[in-house]
Amino acid sequence: MLWNKSLETGVAKIDEQHKELFRQVDNLVDKSQVAKITDTLVFLKNYVAKHFSDEEILQRVSSYPKYEGHRKLHDDFSQAYRDLYAKYQKAANKAPVIMEINSAAIAWLKDHIMKHDKEFAVYYLAKQAGQKK
């Protein structure tokens, strides 16, 4: 799945990181990237952690009232990703696990961005606009 405008939150830093996540997830199914699958999976693990940290910092500094719940969603996804990565490492046939990781990541990203990140973005942008007045 490719990034599209419907996934934009309006918070530039978050949107740029989301775009990079989608690019990397696309690498998992790009047949020309087969040799780089493990590197892509490790990159995703690290990039997701950085993205979640950056997003949570914005939530804390803006006193986002749903911060704890949002952080829990991040923690749950991180654990699910670690579990899938461990499954990938143990698998003799890695192709089905790669597809499972790809599907899970895309589904989670779309749902999370469309519901939770957009909700936070509305709050954050309103808070930023109020501070500029």
N, C-alpha and C positions, 0 to 999 in steps of 0.2 A: 504494500500500500504506500502510495506517495502522499507527501504532505500536501494539504490544500488549505485555502483561505478559511474554510469553515472551522479549522482547528486553531486559528489565531486567538490569542487571549487579549492582545493589545499591550502586553508588557513585553517590550522588545527583548530583554535578556532571556526571559522564559521561552518566548517564541523561537529565538535562535537556537536555544538548547534543544527544544522539542524537534526542530527541523533536523538537527544533527542526529538525534536519536532515531528518527525515521530513516535517515540515510544509512545509518549503521545497520538497522534491522533489515533494510533492503539488501544489504551485502550478504545476509545469511542465505538468501535464495538466488543470488546472482551466481550463475554457473561458472562465470569467469573468476569468481572470488573463492573457489573451493579451498585453495591452499591457504587462504587467510581466515578461515572460519574460526579457528581457535583464537587467533589474535583479535578478531572482531568480537568474539564472546567476552574476552578479557577486557577489551576496550569498553564494551557496553556496561559491564559490571562496574568499572571505575567511573565511567561517565554518568551513569545513573546515580551513583553515590554523590558525585559532585553536583549534579543537577538538583537532586533532592535536598542537599545541604543548602545550595543557593536559594532554592524556593522557600525552604523553611526559615532561612535568615530573613527574607522579605516578610514572611508571615509574622515572625516574632517582632521585628522592628515596627511593623504596622499594627501590632496588637490584634492580629486576626483572631476573632473569637472561636473559630473552628480549627485552630492550629493543631491541637492534640489529636483530633480525629483525622486530620489530613496527614499528620506525621505517622499515625498508625497505618494508614493506607500505604504510605511509602515503605514502612517497615515490613508490612505483609508482602508487598511486591518484591522487595529485596530478598526476603527469605525464599519466596517461590522461585525467583531467578536462581538463587544459589542452589536450590534443590534440583532445578532443571539442568544447571551446569554440571552438577555432580553426576546426574544421570547421563549426560552427554559424555563425560569423561570415562564412565564405566561401559558405555554401550559399544558392542562390537560393530553394529550397524548404526552409524551416527546420523544418516540421512533422516530417518523418521524423527529423531530427537531434535534435529535442527529445525525441521518443519514445526514441531510442537513448540519449540522456543519462539520461533517466528510468529506463529499464530497467537500464542499467549501474550507476547510482547505487544503486538499490534492491537489485539482486543483490549488489553489493559490500558495502553496508551490512549486509544481513542476514547474509551469510557471515562478514564480519569481526566483527560484534558477537557472533554465536552461537559462534564458535570462539575468536577471539583476544582480544576484549575481555572476554568472560566468563572466560577463563582468567586474564587479568591481574587481573580483579576478585577472583577467589578468592584469588590470591596477596596482593593489596593489602589486602583486608579481613582476612585472617589476620595479616598483618604489623601492621596497625593494632590489631587485638585483642590481639596480643602486647605491643605498646607500652603499652597501657592497663593492663596487669596490674602 
